[in-house]
């Protein structure tokens, strides 16, 4: 049999390490076959999750780029209301707030 062995040390004074050891010692051997198989399955699941997250992040970034490019090509014209005397100019603070809100909205994607 061709094997690759690796040793893992747990610090029993560390509460997280101790909890992991307690969990591994309480595994149902009929369900998981062995601690070794459980650890291998957990590593495989962690790798699959990380790869999916990376793919999702890349897709999300591409979507953001496309959305930003498309939004840059749109021009918006606002017609002032017919009411005279209303100041439609935004202050610098209002413009910065609007810009920040627009970027925050895009970050949701």
Buried (B, 14 or more C-beta within 10 A) or exposed (E): EEEEEEEEEEEEEEEEEEEBBEEBEEBEEEEBEEBEEBBEEEEEEEEEEEEEEEEEEEEEEEEEEEEEEEEEEEEEEEEEEEEEEEEEEEEEEEEEEEEEEEEEEEEEE
